[in-house]
């Protein structure tokens, strides 16, 4: 439920209240003895809060993709790296 900011037009009392979007706007000041009308202010709202898992594309990978990636990672780390090729021996010039 969103939080809305209100301010009394008579006494200036500011307050916040959590209301459903379908609820009607408040009209009377909650301060005792003040029958003033209220004005709903435009609030900044709240920022997005990301908690828990599921916010990265890799969090929703299929089981078959994870298995193939794990197999690929283990096979590439198990085999030793290829030795660099040695240069061919120099050839003797013809006619010597």
C-alpha positions in Angstrom: 0.0 0.0 0.0 1.3 3.4 -0.8 2.0 6.2 1.8 0.3 9.5 1.1 1.2 12.9 2.6 -1.5 15.3 3.7 -1.4 18.8 5.2 -4.1 20.7 7.0 -5.1 23.9 5.3 -6.1 25.5 8.6 -3.4 24.5 11.2 -0.7 23.4 8.8 -0.3 19.9 10.5 1.6 17.6 8.1 1.2 13.8 8.4 1.5 10.6 6.4 -0.9 7.7 6.1 -0.9 4.4 4.3 -4.0 4.0 2.1 -5.0 1.8 -0.7 -5.2 3.5 -4.1 -8.9 2.8 -4.1 -9.6 4.5 -0.8 -11.1 8.0 -1.0 -8.9 11.0 0.0 -9.1 12.2 3.6 -11.0 15.4 4.1 -10.8 16.3 7.8 -7.7 17.2 9.9 -6.9 14.5 12.5 -5.8 17.1 15.1 -8.3 17.4 18.0 -10.3 20.6 17.7 -9.3 21.4 14.1 -12.0 20.9 11.6 -9.8 22.2 8.8 -9.8 20.7 5.3 -6.8 18.6 4.1 -4.8 18.8 1.0 -3.1 15.7 -0.3 0.5 16.6 -1.3 2.5 15.1 -4.1 5.1 12.9 -2.5 8.3 11.6 -3.8 7.4 8.0 -3.1 9.9 5.4 -2.1 12.7 3.9 -4.1 12.8 0.4 -5.3 14.3 -2.1 -2.9 15.7 -5.3 -4.3 16.0 -8.1 -1.7 16.6 -11.7 -2.2 17.5 -13.7 -5.2 16.1 -13.5 -8.7 17.4 -10.1 -9.8 20.1 -11.3 -12.2 19.5 -13.1 -15.5 21.7 -16.0 -14.3 19.3 -16.7 -11.4 16.7 -18.1 -13.8 18.9 -20.4 -15.8 17.4 -23.8 -16.6 18.7 -26.9 -15.0 20.0 -28.3 -18.3 21.9 -25.1 -18.9 23.5 -25.2 -15.5 24.5 -28.9 -15.9 26.1 -28.2 -19.3 28.0 -25.2 -18.0 29.2 -27.2 -15.0 30.3 -30.0 -17.3 32.1 -27.6 -19.6 33.9 -25.9 -16.7 35.1 -29.2 -15.2 36.3 -30.6 -18.6 38.2 -27.4 -19.5 39.9 -27.3 -16.0 40.7 -31.0 -16.1 42.7 -31.0 -19.3 46.1 -29.5 -19.2 46.8 -26.5 -21.4 48.3 -27.3 -24.8 52.1 -26.8 -25.0 53.1 -24.1 -27.4 54.4 -25.4 -30.7 58.1 -25.3 -31.1 59.4 -23.7 -34.3 60.5 -26.0 -37.0 64.3 -26.7 -37.2 66.1 -24.4 -39.7 66.5 -26.0 -43.1 69.9 -26.4 -44.8 70.3 -24.4 -47.9 70.3 -26.5 -51.1 73.6 -27.0 -52.7 75.7 -27.1 -49.5 
